[in-house]
């Protein structure tokens, strides 16, 4: 046997190699084919082909389209100038000239950078005016598709899907892997959103609300019930919404405030002014104006009407919160705010200050206020980049623009943050 192996060693080695090739080659071909045809890689190749096909004429058309749509539909250019000292019309002319200039290198990524860094960044934080990022687009689309499944014929959700999922937009925004999408969802709807703490036993309780994006879970409702029962005899509850970038007003109304509200309804008015642009009209028709009522008498708002005189559509929004089950807590409520309070959190701050729900401590909030239906979106026809903006200009019942933020009753004391200032006020009894 040994002599046979020795005599035919080369033949056996060759046969072993051929057998290995016969076994491994199909596997290599299969895995190569699977790798090449992986949906994410296919989408990446299609996206690269799309991006490389765009011409300067495409970019010129899109920037002109974007500026025209915003000119006809965005209501807050004057507020941007008043608040940030920036003439957005001039910024628009500048980016148009830059993109049209053949000596300036232009591709999809450079075009997006010009829109963001040379135009939209100057508007922050007014009116949610910006390009929509990849993570934001996927999260918004996933949320909207859930609404579509629940109400497939609802024109409002269909309006959003059309804006977020046009053919060009599908190519402009890369798909996300399941792992990345899970991370995005965790960012937009974080766990552990509520922080509950006893600062001084029997006296002072603390509740922080990190975001208003999550839907309300049964576990959160139970946790709030238990917490309010635990602090029923406390004298003070401090609710901290500093750094809360918004989400849904409903989250705070239903979960946090209603259990602290008597059966008497809290009501506040907000006034909305809207340009008569095609995109706004489509938006309002889809929303069916269910949350806004036409406003005809605006004489009481004359102080601020120079911002809104040209807007043909004026509405009043009556926001209300009615108590459902009432907790036993009857102490004083404080709310902490700062410049990081935006969007729906801004509405929360303004509403609960107007209605006397709490004493506010901290810094003026950040503004960035949307209509009660949310922001509007449109996609640029060639590049597919999504633009977000708020279709209405909003004031409080006194006519003060909400983009200027809500001012606290007590500003932070020197060297103290809002919580420290509140604790000092409680200690002094000077409230």
N, C-alpha and C positions, 0 to 999 in steps of 0.2 A: 504493500500500500504506500509506504514511504517512497519507494522507488517510482511508483506511478505518479505520485504528486510531484516529485522532483523532476520527473521526465516531462510532465505536462503542465509545469508551473505557469508558464507564459499563457498557455491556452486557458487555464482556469482563471488566471487574473483577468484576462480579457473578457471572459464570460461573466465574471463578477461585475466588472465595470459596465458591460452592456446591460446586465440585469438591473443595476442601480439606475442607469440612465432610463431604462424602460419604466421603472417604478417612479422615479423622481420627476422625469420630464412632464408627464401629464399633470402632476401636482403643481409644478412650477408654472405651467401654462395656465392651469385653472386659477391659481392664486394671482398671477399677473393679470389675467382677464378680469378677475373680481376687483383687484386693486384699481385697474384702469377704469372700470365701469362703476366704481363706487359712486353713489348719487352725489356726494359732496364734491368729488373730483370732476364728475361730469358737469355739475353746475359751475365749478370754478373755471373750467375750460370755456363754457358758454359765456360766462361773465367776462373773461379776458377778451374773447372775440368781440363781444359787444362793446367793451370799453375801447378797444383798439380801432373800432369802426367809426367812432365819433370824430367829427370834423370841427374846425373852428366855426363854420357856419351853424352847426348844431348848438355850440355853446353860445354864440351870439343870439340865436333865436331864443334859447332858454332864458338868458339873462333879461332880454327885452320882455319876454312873456312874464317872468317873475315880477319885474318892476311894475309892469302894467297892472297885473292882478292885485298887487299890494297897494298901488296907488288908488285903485277903485274900491278896495275892500277893507284895508287895514285902517282902523280909526285913531291910532295913538301916536302918529308922527309928531304932533305938537307936544305931547307929554314927554316923548324921548328928548326933544329939544329942550323942554323946560327942566327935565330932571337930569339929563346927561350932558346937555350943552352940545348936542350933535345934530347936524342937519342931515337927516337920512336921505333926502332928495339929492343932496350934493354927493353923498357917499354912493348913491345909485349911479349917478352920472360918471363918477370916477371909475367904478368897477366896469361899467359898460365900455368906457374908452380903453381901459386896460385890456379887456378881453378882445376887443375889436382890433387892437394894435398887432399887426402881423410879426413885429419884432419880439413880442413877448411869447415865450414858450407856453403852450396851452395843451393840456390833456385832461382827462376826467378828474384825476386827483388834484391837479393844479386848479381846475375850475372850482371844485368843491372848497379848496382852501381859500380861494379868493372870495367866494360867497361868505364863508364863515368868518375869516379873520379880517377882511377888509370891509365887510358890510354888517353881518348880523351881530358880531360881538359888540358893536357900538350901541346896539339897541338894548342889551341886557340891563335890567331884568324885565323890561316893559313888554306886556302883551304876548308872552310866550313866543316872541318872534325869533325863529331860528330854523336851521335845517334839522331834520330828524336823523338821529344816529342809527346805526345798524341794530344795536340792542333795543333801543326805544321802539323802532319800527316793528321788530319781531314781537315784542311784548304787547304793543298796542294791537297788532293784527291778531295775535292769539286770543287776547281778551275780547276783541270785536267778533271774532268767529264764534266764540262761545255764545255771545248775544244772538248771532245769526241763527245758531242751532236752536236757541230757545224761541226766537221770533223770526223765522225765515223771511217773512214778508214785511218786516218793519223797515220803512224807507230810511230811517235815520242810520241804522246799522249798515244797510246796503250802501248808503252814501259814504260811510267811513271805509268800508271794504274797497270801494272803487278808488278812493284816494290813496289808500295804503298798499294796494295790490294791483296796480296797473301792469301791463306787460313790460314796460321799460323799467318799472320799479323792481320787479322780480329779478331783473338782470343787474340792476344797479347795486342792490343790497345782497351781499353774500349770504348763503344759507348758514345756519348754525347747527353744530352737532348737538345731539341730545344732552350731552354733558354741559356744553356751553349754554344751551337754552335753560337748563336747570339752574345754572349759576345766575343767569339774567333774571329769571323769575324770583330767585332768592333775593336779588338786589332790589327789585321793584316791589316785592311783597315779602319783606323779611319776617322771620320768626322772632319771637321774643320782642314784639313791638311795644309791649307795655312793661314799664318798670314801676313796681309798687314798693313803698318803703315807709317805715314808721320812723320819723325823725325824733319825735319826743312822745313817749308813751302817754296816751290819754289826751294829748294836746294837738300835735301837728303830724299830719299824714302827707305823703308825697306820691304823686302819680305822673309819670312821664309818658308821653305818646310820641313815639319816634317817627311814625309815618301815618298817613291816612290812605295809603294805597291798598292794604289788605282788605279782603272781604271779612266780614265779622263771623267768627266761628262760634260754635256752641261753647267751646272751652273758654273763649274770651268772655262771653256773656256770664258764664258761671264764675269766672275769676273776678269779674267786676262786682257781681252780686255779693260774693264772699268778702271782697275787700271793703265795699261800702258797709256791709253788716259789721265787719270788724271795727271800723272807725266811726260807727254810728254816734258815739258819745264824744268824739273829738271836737275840739273847738275850731280847728283850721284844716282845710284841704288845699294843698298847693298842686295845681295842674300845670305841668311843664310842656309846652309845645315849641320850645326853642329849637331851631334847626329843622323844623318840620317842613319839608318841601311840598307838601300837599298830597293830592290824590282824590278822595271823594269826601265831600262835606258830610254825607250820610254816615260815614264811619264815626265821626265825632258826635254828631247829633244823636244817633241811635245808641251807641255803646257807652259814651261817657256822660252826655248831658241829660238825656231824657230821664234816667233814674234819679237825677238831682233836681228835676223840674217838677213843680206841682202840676195839678191838672189844668191850671191856667196856662194858656198857650203863649209862648214867646213869639213876637212878630216884629220883623224889621223890614224896611223897604230899601231896595237898591234900584238905581236908575241906570238904564242902558241906552246908549246912543250908537247907531249903526249906519255906516254908509250903504247906499243902495247899489252895491255891486252885484254882478251875476253870481259870484261864488257865495256871497252872503245870502242872497235870495234862495239859492239852491239849499243852503244849509238850513235856513229858517223853514222852508217848505218841508224839508225832511224831518225837522224837529217839531213841526206842526204848531210852533209857538205855544206849546202847552205850559211852559213855565214863565212866559212873559205876557204882559197885557199892554196894549197900545196906550201910550201916554200922550195927551194932547195939550195939557196946560203945563208949560215949563217956566212960567214967569218966576216961580220961587227958586229956580236954579240959575238965574241970570248971572250970578257972580262967576260961573264957570262956563257959560254958554259960548264964549269965544272959542272954546275948544271944539264945540259940537254944532255950531250954527249951520254948517253945511250938511249935516247928517239928516237924511229924510226920515229915518225910522227911529222912533223913541219909545221906550218901553219901561214899565215898572215891574220889578220882581218883588213879590211878597214872600219872603222866606219865613217859615214858621216851624216851631218845635213844640209839640204838645206832650206833656208828661204822660207816661204809661204806667209803669209800676214805680212807686215812690220809695226810695231808700229812706232809712231812718236818720240819715245824716242831716243835721240842721245847722251846722256850723258855717263859718265864713269861708268863701272860696276865693282863691287867688289864682291868677294865670300868668305864667312867665312867657315873655315873647322877646324876639330879637330880629335882626335883619335877615336871618335865615328862614323866616316864616314867609312862604310864598304860596301863590295859587289858591287852592281850596282852603289851605290853612289860613291864608289872609282873610278869606270870607268868614271863616270860623272866628278869627280874632275880632273882626269888625262887628259881626252879628252879636257875639256874646258881650262885647263891650257896650253896644247900643242898647241891649236889652237888660243890662245891669246884672248879668249872671255872675260876674266876678270883678275883683279889683285887679287891674293889669299892672305888672311890674316888669321893667327891663328896658328894651330899646325899641325904636320904631320898626315895624315889620317891613318886609321887602317888597310888597306889592305883587305884580304879575298876576292879574285877576282875569279869569275867563268868564264867559257867559255860563249860566247854570247848566247848559247842555254840554259845556266843554269847549275846547279849541276847535278850529276848523283846519283842514289839511288840503293841500293840493300837490300834485306831482308835476315836475317839469316834463314837458312832452318828449324831449329827446334823451336827456340824461337819466330821467326817472328819479331824480333827487326830490325828496318830499320836504315841503315847506309847511311849517306850523305857524299859526297866528290866531289871536283872539278877535272874533268878529265884532265885539261890542266894546265900547268905552264905558266904564262903570263908575258911578259915584255913590256915596252914601246918601242918607236921607237929607243931609244938609248941602249936598252938591259938591262935596270934596271928593276929588278923584281917588279911588282906592289904590291906584298905582303909586300914590304918595305914601302908602302904608298907613297902619293904625298906630297911633301914639299911645303909650302907656299912661296910666294915672300917675305912676311913680317911676322916674328914670333911675337907672343904676346909680348908687352912690359912689363917690370916688374910691377906687381901689376895691370895689365889691362887684360881684356879678349879681344877676337877678335873684338867685336863691338867697344869697347872703343878705341882699337888701331887704328881701321879704321877711327873713327871720329877724332882722333888726327892727323892722316896722312892727312885727308882732310883739317883740320884746318890749318895745316902747309903748305899745298900745296906741300909736299915733296914726290910726287908719280910720 
